[in-house]
Amino acid sequence: MGAAPKRYRLCYLPLFWDDLNEAVTYIAEVLKAPMAAERLIDEVEAGILTYVEHPTIAPIYKTTRERPLPYYWFDVGNYMVFYVVIDDVMEVRRFLYGARDLTRMIP
């Protein structure tokens, strides 16, 4: 029998929650699309729960900046979720609009 698959724990940085809240508030209040805002939350949660099973299968965000850990990412509509894997933890760090200058947004 093979070894049991590695289980990953989820951890969220406060900055991720700030990013998500800003996007959802904008969609719900400025664009007057509360149902779209709810759908976005559901899709983000579904994506994170999908990748937590095998977090290193997502693409690595390519950058010229040296990083101690690779940033993995996946898209949710026009947005991108960024995370790192530290031992058995998938640390979700940012939720950003894909059209922004990400080189300034991702430390």
N, C-alpha and C positions, 0 to 999 in steps of 0.2 A: 504494500500500500504506500502511496505517496505521502509526503508531508502535508499537513494541513495548510491551506492558503493563509498568508499573512493577513492579519486584521489591522486595519488602520483606524486611528481615532481622529476625530475632527476637532479642529481648533480654529477659531475665527479671530482675526485681529479687529480691534475697534474701528480701524480705518475702513475695513470692508463694510461694516454695518453703516458707517457714515456715508460711504459711497452709494450703497444700496438704498438707503433712506432718501438721499438726495435725488436719485433717479426716480424712485417711486413717487415721491412728492411732486416732482416736476411733471411726470406723466399724469398723475391723478388731478393735480390742482391747476397747473398752467395749461396743459393740453386738454383738460377736462375729460380724461379717459380713465376713470377709476377701474373699470373692468380690465383694461389693458395693463394697468399697474398691478392688479391682482394676478393676472396671467404671468407677468414678468416674475413676480415673486415665486410662483409655483414652478416656473421653468428653471429658475436659478436653483431652487431647492432640488429639483429632479436631477439637474446636471451634476450638482455637488454629490448627491447620493449615488449617482452612477459612477463617478470617478473615484469616490472613496474606496470602492472595491479594488481598483487597480489604478492608483493615481499616476503611475509613471508611464501609462500608455498615451497620455495626452501629449500634444506637441510641446516642445520647449520653446519659450519665447527667445528669439534670436536678438542679441544685442552686442554692442562692442564693449560694454562695461563689464569689468571683472566682477563676478558674483561668487560668494562662497557656496551658494546652492542654486541649482537651475530653477528658473521660474517656469512652471507649467501653466498652460492656459487652455480655455475652451470658450467658445462663443455662445451667447444666448441672445439671439436676434442681433441687434446693433451693438450689444455690449460684450465685454470680455471679462471672464473671471480668471484671476491669477492666484496661484498658490505654489507653495514649496512643500517638499517632503523631507521631514526631519525624523529619522529613525522610523517609528511606527505612527507618526502623526502627519496628517495632511493639514497644513496650516493655510487657511484661505486668507489671502492678504488684501486683494483689491478687486473692485468691481467698477470697470471704467467703460465709458462710451468709446467705441472703436475708432471714431473719427478724430479723437483728440491726439495731441502730440504725446504719445506714450513714452517717448524717451525722457521727458521731464517728469512724468507721473510715476514711473516705476523706479524706485530707488536702487 
